[in-house]
Amino acid sequence: MRFFQPLLAGATLSGRLLACAGAVIGIALTVIVCGGLPMFGPDLPIIVAPLGASAVLVFAVPASPLAQPWSVVGGNVLSTLVGVAMFQAIPSLPLAAGCAVGGAILVMSLARCLHPPGGAAALTAVIGSQGIHAAGFSFAFAPVAINSIALVALGMFFHRATGRSYPHEPALAPPVGDASRIRAEDVDAALADMHESFDIAREDLDMLLAHAERHARARAKPVTAGRLRILRRG
């Protein structure tokens, strides 16, 4: 049964159902909004497939750094531009596809907008239809940029209507007087030791550790003499 346990820490059934509702509303309204715009010709899709993956991040894990508005819009648009450039510059389709995704990761990392669906957007620009290829670099703006902006705007409205923070603003860690508590620089040093990347903002990780310390201290409070007598009589 461990395979059916929540994959994400803190995930709840109600939260997942809320994410489902958000994705339904977000994708449906994005299609409706973009379908009514005049710049979409018959050779271009009203909505691009990578936006489905963007919706998973925006509505299911809105606190993720990968799901923030700049990550969604910048990641999808910049990656598409890279994909178009690779398709036009490299005759070999397999090599162009690989370079598109690899180049997208590099550009997104440099622009601080890493967004996994961006890799799919770059690949779409390489292996897409003749209409996509004919559109060239404009494909990154219509429909990709318009789709992404519409989804982010709907995500902001939905999360605020349901009492969640988006764009996510990390809360401040509770003040602790103990000089031995884990500090931000300790978190940075630990991350450097592990040589890994985690899908959580450093500020959120620091806050999580601070709350865990508070619960640990509450559990480890010394037993008073009066309480000790009560425990012995019990």
SULLIN-V704629 format. One record per backbone hydrogen bond with DSSP energy under -1.0 kcal/mol. NH is the residue of the N-H (numbers start at 1). CO is the residue of the C=O. E is the energy in kcal/mol with one decimal. If there is no record, write none. Layout:
[[NH/CO/E] [NH/CO/E]]
//
This chain:
[[4/1/-1.9] [5/2/-1.2] [11/8/-1.8] [16/12/-2.2] [17/13/-2.5] [18/14/-2.1] [19/15/-1.9] [20/16/-2.2] [21/17/-2.2] [22/18/-2.4] [23/19/-2.5] [24/20/-2.3] [25/21/-2.4] [26/22/-3.3] [27/23/-2.6] [28/24/-2.0] [29/25/-2.6] [30/26/-1.8] [31/27/-2.3] [32/28/-2.1] [33/29/-3.1] [34/30/-2.7] [35/31/-2.1] [37/34/-1.3] [44/41/-1.2] [51/48/-1.6] [52/49/-2.2] [54/50/-1.9] [55/51/-2.3] [56/52/-1.4] [57/53/-1.6] [58/54/-2.8] [59/55/-2.5] [60/56/-2.2] [61/57/-1.4] [64/61/-2.0] [67/64/-1.7] [72/68/-2.4] [73/69/-2.8] [74/70/-1.8] [75/71/-1.3] [76/72/-1.9] [77/73/-2.4] [78/74/-2.5] [79/75/-1.6] [80/76/-1.9] [81/77/-2.2] [82/78/-2.1] [83/79/-2.5] [84/80/-2.6] [85/81/-2.2] [86/82/-2.5] [87/83/-2.2] [88/84/-2.1] [89/85/-1.7] [90/86/-2.3] [96/92/-2.7] [97/93/-2.7] [98/94/-2.3] [99/95/-2.8] [100/96/-2.1] [101/97/-1.8] [102/98/-2.6] [103/99/-2.9] [104/100/-1.9] [105/101/-2.0] [106/102/-1.8] [107/103/-2.7] [108/104/-2.8] [109/105/-2.2] [110/106/-2.3] [111/107/-2.2] [113/108/-2.7] [118/115/-2.7] [119/116/-1.7] [121/117/-2.2] [122/118/-2.4] [123/119/-1.9] [124/120/-2.4] [125/121/-1.6] [127/123/-2.7] [128/124/-1.3] [133/129/-2.1] [134/130/-2.6] [135/131/-1.7] [136/132/-1.1] [138/135/-1.3] [139/136/-1.6] [140/137/-1.5] [141/138/-1.4] [142/138/-2.6] [144/139/-1.6] [146/141/-1.3] [147/143/-3.3] [148/144/-2.5] [149/145/-2.7] [150/146/-2.3] [151/147/-2.4] [152/148/-2.4] [153/149/-2.5] [154/150/-2.3] [155/151/-2.5] [156/152/-2.5] [157/153/-2.1] [158/154/-2.7] [159/155/-2.5] [160/156/-2.1] [161/157/-2.0] [162/158/-1.4] [164/159/-3.6] [181/178/-1.5] [187/183/-1.8] [188/184/-2.2] [189/185/-2.1] [190/186/-2.4] [191/187/-2.5] [192/188/-2.1] [193/189/-1.9] [194/190/-1.8] [195/191/-1.2] [200/198/-2.1] [205/201/-2.3] [206/202/-2.4] [207/203/-2.1] [208/204/-2.6] [209/205/-2.2] [210/206/-2.0] [211/207/-2.3] [212/208/-2.2] [213/209/-2.4] [214/210/-1.9] [215/211/-2.2] [216/212/-2.2] [217/213/-2.6] [218/214/-2.0] [219/215/-1.9] [220/216/-1.7] [228/224/-2.4] [229/225/-2.1] [230/226/-1.8] [231/227/-2.5] [232/228/-2.3] [233/229/-2.4] [234/230/-1.9]]
//
